[in-house]
Each structure stands twice: as C-alpha cells, then as structure tokens.
C-alpha cells in the first residue's frame, strides 16, 4: 500500500506539462525578425529527428485568420527538421507560427514564434498552442507506462527465478506471474489506445478516432507496442506447456533469453536510446539495463514471496545471489554509459532536471546496494547453517557404551533451522527492503524516461532563437537619430550563433514608421574592452533589403561592444553601441 501511494503521488505530481526530448534549435525565418519579402517556406530544426502530425503547423495572419499552407514535411535529407510551404503572397504585417511535432523518443513537443513581412503589426494575432499534453491523457498514459515497467520486471524476473534458481516449490509464483502478464498486456493496450491523443494533446475521448488510430498503428511507437502484444500472446501459448517442467534444457533457456531481449527491444526502440548519439550502442545498453533491472527486482519479488509462503532451499537462494550480483554489475556499467550519454557534461548534473533526477536515482541505488549487501550476508549464513545441518544428518554422532552399566545418554543435537529461524527472518527483512527501494528506483527511472536529457537541454540552451521557451539568439536593436527630419529609426542586428568562432550577421534598418528603409552604408564593428581586442570590422554588404555577412569571427567569450554606424546621405551619419554577450 505504501509503495502504491508513492507511485500515485509521483504520477499525479508529474501530471503537468512534460519535458519533451526534441528541443528546437532554430527557425527560418528567425523568431521576431522583419523580412523585406515573404518567405517561401517555414523550416524548424531540432536537436533530434522528429515525427510530423497532420496539424504540425498553424500559421495565423495579422488579422488572426489561418493561412492555407502545404503539407508538413521534412527538409530533403533532414529528419531533424519540419517544413511547410507558404502561399505565394503574404500581406504586410506580423505572422504567428504555432507548431507541434513528436520527438524520436515518442514524446510530443510544441511551441510558437512570430515573424513579420514589410513591418511589424501594431497588434499581433494570438495563437493558443495549449498545453503540450492534455492533463487527463498524460496522467493515464504515464500510469500505463509505470505499470508496464513494473509488470515486465515481475514477468521476466519471476520466470528467470524459476528457470535459473530452480526452487522446489514453484506454486506460489504462478499467481504473480499470471498477474504480471495480464498487467503488462493491459498497460500495453492502454498505451496503444492513448497514443494518438497523447501525441496531439487532446482528451482521452479522442482515442478512438479512426484516422488518428491508423496513424498510431503505422508509426514507430505504435509498431513497438504491437510487437509487445504479439510477444505476450506467444508467451501465453507456450507458458502452460512449460509449467510442469522440473528443469529447463539449454535450448529452452536460450529461447527464453531471446524472448526477453525481444520484449526489452519494444522499449528501447521507442525511448531515449532511439534518438541522439550512438543509437545502436545506446539501444543495446538499454536492453541490458532493462533486463538486469527485471532480473534483480522481479527475482527479489519472487524470493520474497517464497520466503513468506514456503521453504526455500539454500541452494536456490545462493543461485539467485549470484544472479543478482551479475545483474548489479550490468546495471552499473550500462548506467554509467547512459548517464554520460544523457548528461553530456558535469554542469548538467546539477543544472538540469534530468541531472537532479539522476542524482536522486543514484542515492536510491546506493540504498539498494546496502540492502543487497545485507541480503548476501544473510544468504551466506543461511547456506552455512543448512550445510552444517545436512552434514550432521548424514553423519550421526556415535554414543559410547558404559562397561557394566546402562548405556550413556546420547548428547543433545542442535535444533534444525526452522522456517522462522533468525537467518530466514533476517533474509526476509533485507529482501523486503530491497524490493521497496527497487520500486522507488524503477519509478525514478520511469520519470527519467519522460524528462529532457541534459545533453539535449544544453543544445537547446545554446540554440540561436527563442521558440517554445528556449533561450533567445543575440537579436539587438540599436536606435539612431541623425537630427534631421525623418532621419531616425532603429537597426535590428541578428548575430547567429552568438558564440566563439564564426558568426553570421544580419542587420535591417527601420524608418520612423516601422518599415524597412534603404541606406547608402551600414558599418558594424566589435570590441572586447576587457581584453583590449578590436575593433573588428564585420564588413557588412548590402544583400538587397538588409545588410549582412557570413564571416564574423569572434575569438574570445565575453561581453563585446557592438558599434553600428548608419549613413543616410553623403554627409549625414550617426553611430550607436550596444553590449552583446558571446558564449564559449
């Protein structure tokens, strides 16, 4: 009941908008920019490959009317992009782009940004992008995910305990094995049905929409869930035939291992491992990590049930102790790799939600290892105690006879360890502690599966635009006023990517009415006063409506002073300066 309460609190506590795993890196047009002419396409670039929906783009004109666009698609050869074609002519004013895609690890992400054609509108259309996830759908979906993780641990771990540890009484394990199978099947069906509304951010009532459900069945997450259901049905066919076997031959054990790997792949193919760097290695690591977790936690559950309901031979406990040790070793190696892959830097360990959750998981794992150490101690005592009992039973002590008198009384034999003996009681307590902490570790692991990895967060943090809540690019507005009538306005300077090394500069000059104006000359230079570097001339050239260059090299991070000089006639010019932060 306590573990169930913890699970419910974690699920409901995290029912807000989830952190998706594809972060927006850039948009074309850039957010907030004013263009001289209308763009032909809108292109978004993400930190990983994304899936597109029927309604991935909504573009609203200055009158808050939806613009007719082409079908959303990827840019040629780039699965990490989303692109839509715009009409040939767009009216002057500000446009709002609302977007929504599905990241490669199956989580939805959305946001909005603006751009203007000719000049910015006095008022901007509003686009309610809504929550990334519907709260009711997200809660049900997350509950199903938690139950699926718990159920696969119970099914794989219990079956492995029976096959590898060979307990004499397997009857008490039949019911939890069946319960785990039904729970995993039900959770998988729920995930399949809720997949479409989870992606689109709609309520559970839309789960049975025919077109949306068809899209789910043809997408990668849907295919993985269908494969899981097929594997469970195959297991249901063969399980009754294996029930009465006393021992599993090697071919049968190999078949069971293949089944477990295939089952684990249905998670790896639709989670973090399926996106990002080193995908093949990451998927293999995820499969091993999930199976090691299932063997340890599910095996502990099976051992705890047998310790409470029947006698467990010391040999079976000893075999599981060795199996658990191997599982911990695999968990350690794969966990280190997955932590490095997900974090990307030490700063992300404390500076991101993913890193802080990982610290919590590591603390729980330490507690789990302490409980496991106690269990191994009690196991060693139990094995030694029962071994001593067996020796005494097989070699009874001979009693000498007295000469000329009645035989001497036989010495009193030590009592055999009972089911409630200290070794078994201690083992039961330590195993119960392991199971409790193991469930907490499993819950944290599931939460990590729904959190933006630190590496992706870092990539999004250095992205060059503001979109969907991501940090902004270096977009600076410098006012100017030459002092004559009509000779004033602003210069909007976009510095991409605002980092050490090569940068791209675009500068647009706006007149007093907010429209784009042409000037005879525009000069831009950069100075780093703290290091006495500069001024470095950006060498801007007229690009037809704006001034720009693709080769501004800034060698050192710091706060640079950006000086812009606007010449409006043969004799009139004015300069202005603004600081700009360049990151390493």
N, C-alpha and C positions, 0 to 999 in steps of 0.2 A: 504493500500500500504506500509506503514511504517513497520507494523508487518510482511508482506510478505518479505520485504527487509531484515529484521533482520533474518528471518528464512533461507533465501537463503544464507546469509553471514555465518551463523553458519554451515550450511550443507557443503558449499564449503570450508569453513575454516577448517573443520574437515575431509577433504577428503583424508588425508594421512593415513598411516597405523594405524589401530585402535588397542586399547589395548584389548586383549582378556582376558577372565576371568579364564581360567585354566592355572596356572603357573607351569612350570616344576620344580619339587623338586629334582629329582635325576635321574641319568642314570647308567645303568650297561651294559657294562663297563663304568667307570668314564671318563669324558672328559679329554683327554690328557695323559691318563695312557698308559704304555707299559706293555703288558702281555707276559708271557712266552709261553703260548699256546693260540690257537684261542678259543674265547668263542662260546658256542653253541647257545645262544640267545642274542638278544639286548632287554633290558627292560627299558622303561621310566616310571617314577612315577610322577603324577601331584597332584595339590592341590585339585582337584575335579574330578568327573567322566568325562570321555571323550568318544566321538564317533570316530570311525575309518572310514577311507576312503579307496577306492581301491588302492590309491597310498600314503598311510600314511608313508611308509618308502622307501628311496632310499639309497642304500649303494654303495659307489664307492671305488674300489681297488686302490693300489698305482699307477696303470697305467691309472687311470681315466676311467676305464671301470665299468659298472654297475654289481654288484654281484647279482646272482639269489638267491632270498630269498623266504621263505614261505609266506603264507598269514598273514597279520597283524591281531592280535587278542589280547584280554585281558589276563593277567595272571590269573590263576584259582582263582575265588572268589574275584577279584580286578577290579572293573570297573574304578578305577582311574589310571590304567596302560595301556600301549601299548607295545606289544611284537611281535617280528618277529624272525623266526628261520633262522640261517645262515647255509651255506654248511658245510660239514664235515671237509674240509681242506681249510685253507686260507693261501695265500702266505705271506712271511715276508714283513713287511712294515706298512705304516700308511693308515688307512681307514677313510673315511668321511661318516657320517650318517646324511642325511637330512630327517626331519620328519615333518608331518603335521597332526593335529587332530582337532576335533571340541569339544569345551567345552560343559558342560552340559547345560549352558545357551545360547547355539546355536551360539557362536562366534568362528571363526577359529583361530588357533594358530599354529605357526611353528617355526623351527629353525634348527640348525645343530651343530654337535660336532665331535671330532675325537678320535680314539684310535689306538694303534699300536700293532702289533704281532711281537715278537722277538726283533726288534729295530725300531726306528723311521726312516722314509724315508727321504732322503735328500730333496726331494720336495714332497709336499702334493697335492693330487688331489683337484680340486676346484669343489664345488657344489653350483651352483647358486640357492638358495632357493627362490629367487624373493621376491616381497612384500607379506605380509600375505594376502593382499586383492588387487584385481585389482582396480585401482583408479576409472575407469568408473563404474564398477559393484558396488563398495562400495558406490559411490555417489548416484546412482539410488536407491540402497537398503535403504540407510539412508533417502532419501527423502520420499520413501514409508512408512518408519517407522514413520516419523514425521507426515505425512498426516493421517496415521491410528490413531495416538493418538488424533490429533485434531478432526478427524471425529467421533470417539467414544464418545468424550466429547460432541460434538454437538448433536449426536443422542440420547444418554442416557439423557443428561441434558435437552434437549428440550422436549422429551417425558415425563420426570418426572415433568417438569414445567407444562405441560398441565394437567397431571393426578392429581398432588398433589396441585397445586396452583389454578387451575380452573379459568383461565382468561375468561372473557365473549366473547372476540373476538379472536378466535384461527386461523383465516385465515392467518394473516401474518407469522405464524410459520410453515405453511405447506411447503413452498418452502425451507427454510433452513433444515428442517427435511429430505426432499427428497434428497437435495444436500448432506447432511451428509451421508445418506445411500449409495448413488452412490459412493461418495469419499471413504468410508470405503471398499466397495466391490472392487473398482478398485485398491486401495492400497494393499488389501489383495491378490488379484490375481497377482499383480506385485511382491509382496514378495514371493509368491509361485513359480513363474516362475524364479525369480532371485536367489532362494535359492541355487541351485546346483552350479552355477558359483561363488556365494559368498563363499561357503564352500571350493571350490577347488582353488580359487584365479585366475580364468580365466575371459575372457571378456564376455560381455553380449551376444555375438553371440553364445556362447555355451549353452545358457539357454535351448534350445530345443533338446539337446542330449537325446535320448530315455532312455539309461541306467541311466544317471545321474538324469533325471526327475523321473524315477521309484524309485530310492533311496530316493529322496526327499519325495515322497508320502508315503513311508513306515517309514520314520524317525519321531521322536517326534515333531520337529518344523513343518514339513510338515503336520502331522496329526492335530496339533493345528490350522494351517491355514485352513485346510479343514473343521474342526469343525466350525470355524468362518464363513466361506462361507455358510455352511448349516444353521447356526443360522440366518444369514442375509436373506436367501431365505425364511425361515419360517416367519420371521418378515414381509417380503414383501407380503406374502399370507394373513396374518391376519390384517395388518395395515389398509387396506381400510374398513374393517368391523367395525373398532373402530373409524373411522373418525367422524362419526356423533353423537357419544355418548356424552351426556351432562355431565354425571358423570360416574366414573368407580367404579363398586362394588368391595368389598374386594377380592373375588376370582380372579377377573381380575387384581387387583393390585398385588396380590401375584404371579400370572403368570408373570407379567411384571418384578417383582423383581427376579424371578428365571431366566428369560431370561437375565437380566443384569448381574447376577452373573456368568452364564454360559459364557457370552461374555467376561467378565473380566478374567475368568479362561484360556481363549485361550492366554492371555498374560502371566499370572503367570506361566503357565506350560512350558514356553519356555524362561523365562528371569532369572534374578538373583535368584529369590525365589526358582527355581527348583534345585539349587545346593548349597552346603555348609552346614552350620549347621541349625538345627531346620527347616527342609524343610516344614512340614505341617503347623507350625505356620507362617512361612515366606510367604507361598502361601496364607493363609487366610488374613494376613496383607496386602499383595499386592493387593488382590481382593478388600478389603475395601478401601485401599488408592486410587486405580484407580476409583472406583465408587464414592467416596467422591469428588475426583477431577472433575469427569464428571458432577456430580450434581451441584457443585458450578460453574465451568467455563461454562458449557453448559447452566445452568439455567440463569446465568448472561447474556449470549448472547441472550437468548430468551427474557429476561426482557428488555434488551436494544433495541431490535427490536420493541417490543410493545410500549415502551416509545416514540419511534420516529414515529411510524406509526398509533397508535390508542390510545384510552383511556384505561388505566389500572386501575381497581378498587383498592382502597387502601387495601382492604381485600386480594387480590391476592399478592400484594407487601408484605404485612405483613406475609402471609404464606411462601413466599419464603425467607423472612428474617430469619424466624425460621429454615427453611430447610438449609439455608446457614450456620447458627450458628452451627447446628448439624454436617454439613459436615466439618467445620473447626475443631471441636473437634475431629472427627475421623481422619482427616489429621494429627493433632498434635500427637495423640497417636501412630498411625501407622508410622508416620515419625520418631519419636524418636526411635522406635524399629528398623526400617530399617536402620537408621543411625548407631545405635550401632552394628547391625549385619554386616553392610558393612565395618565399620571402624575397630572395634576390639580394638583400643587404641586411646588415645588422641593425640599421636605423629602423627598418620596417618591423623589427621585433617588438619595439615599444611604440612606434609611431603610427601603427595601423591596427584596425580592429582584428584583422587576421592574425597579426603577431601577438596581440594580447590574448586572444583565444588560444593560440598555440602555447603560450606560457602557462595558461590555466590547465591545458591538456597535459603538459609536461609535469606540472605539480601533481596532478591526479595519477599520472603514470608512476611517479616516484612512490606515492602511497600504495599503488597497486603492487609494485615490486617489493615493498616492505611486507605486505600481506602474503605475497608469493613466497618470500623467504621464510616466513613463519610456517607456511604450509609445507615447505620442503623439510623443515626441521621435524614437524610432527609426522610427516611421511616416513622419514628415516627412523624415528623412534618406533613407529608402528611396525615397520618392516623388521627391525631388530627384535622387537618384542615377540612378534609372531614366529620369527625364525627360531628364537630360543624355545618357544612353546613346542614347535614341531620336533626339535631335537630331543626335548625331554619326553615327548610322547613316544618317539621311536626307540629311545634307549632308557628304559625304566631302571631306576637305581636298585641294585641288589641289596637285600637285607640279610645281614649275617645272623646265624643261629647261635643261641647260647648252649653251652655244653652242660648237660644235666639239668636243664630247666626249660621253661616255656620260651618260645621264640620272642625276640625283642620286637617291639612295635615299630612299624615302618615309619620313617621320617615323613613329616607332612609336606606334600608337594605344593609349590607356589600356585596361586589361583591363575586360571587362564584369563587373558584379557577379554572382557565382556564387550557387548556392543556399546555399552555406555562407559567403557573404560576411559581413563584420562587421555590416552593417545587419540582415540577416536573423537572424544569431545573436543579436544584442542584442534584437531583437524577440521571438524565441522565448523567451529567458530572462525578459523582462519580462512576456510574456503568461502564461507558466507561473506566475510569482509571483502575477499577478492571479487566475488560476484557483484556486490554492491558498488564498489569503486569502479569495477569494469563497466557497469552500466552507465555510470557517470562519464567515463572516458568515451564510451560509444556515443552518448548524447552530444558531448562536445565535438566529437569527430563529425557527427551529422550536421551540427551548426557550422563547422568549418566548411563543409561542403556547400553551404549557402552563403559564403562570405567572400568578398572580393579579395583575391590573393595579394600579398604585399607587393610582389613584383609588378602586377598589373596596376595597383594603386600608384606605385612610383612612376610608371609610364604615363598614367593619366595625369599625375601631378605635374609632370614636365610637358604636358601637351601644350600646344600653342594657341588654343582657343578656349573660350568659355562655352560650354554646351552641356546641358543636363547637370549643372552644378560643378563642372570641372573648372580648375583654375584658368584664368584668362591669359591670352597672349599679351605681348607688350604692344598695346594699342594706345598711343599717346596723342592728345590733342593740344596743339600749340597755337594760341591766339596771336594775331598780328594786327597792327593798326599803323598805317603809314602817316596818317594825319590829314589826308585829303579826303574829300567827299567820296564815299563809296569805296575807298581803298582800305577796307578792313575785312577781317574774316578769320578763318581758322585753317590750320593744316593738320589733317589726320594722318599720323605716321604709324604704320604697322610693321613691327620688327619680328620676324619669324626665323628662328625659334627662340630668340632671346637668350641664347646660350653661348658659351665659349666656342669659338670656331667660326665657320662660315654661316652667315645670316642673309636673309632676303629682306629687302626694304621696299615698301610701297607707300607713297605719300600722295594724298589727294588734297587739293586746295578748294575750300568752300568760300563763297562770297557772303555778303551780308544777309542775303535772302535764304541761305542754306543750300543753294545749288552749287554744282561743280563749276569752277571757273578755270580758265587757262591763264598761265603766267609765263612771261618770257624766260624766267630762270628760277630754279629752286636748288639751293645748295644745302647739304647736310653733313655735319661732322660730329665725331665722337671724341670725348676727352675723359680720361680717368685721373682726376686730380690727386687721389691718394697715392698713386704710383708714378705721377708725373708723366703719363703717357698721352700722346695726342697733341693737337687734334688730328684725327684720322678722317680724311675726306671720303665720304661714301660714293662720290662720283655718280650722282643720280643722272639719269637720262629721261627725256620725255618719251613716254610709252603710249601717248595718244589718250589723253584723259586723266592720266596720273603719271607721276614720276617714280622711277624705281630702279633697282639693281639687284642682282643675284649674288653679289660677291663682296659683301662687307665682312671682313674678318676681325673679330674682337678676341684678343689673345688671353685676357685675364678676367676672371669673375670679379664682380664688384659693382658699385654704383657709378655708372658713367653719366656724363653730362652730354645730352644730345642738343646740338645747336642747329637751328634751321634758319636759313636766310631766304626771304621771299623778295624777288624783284618784280615790280608791277609795270615799270616803264624803263626808259633808257636812263633816268636819273633817280627814280624812286625805289628804295628797297628798305627792308627792316628785318631785324633778327630777333629771335626768341629762343629760350633754352628751357629744357625740362630734364629732370633726372630719370634714368631708366636703369633697372636692376638687371644685370646679366648674371646668370647662374652657371655653375661649373658643369 
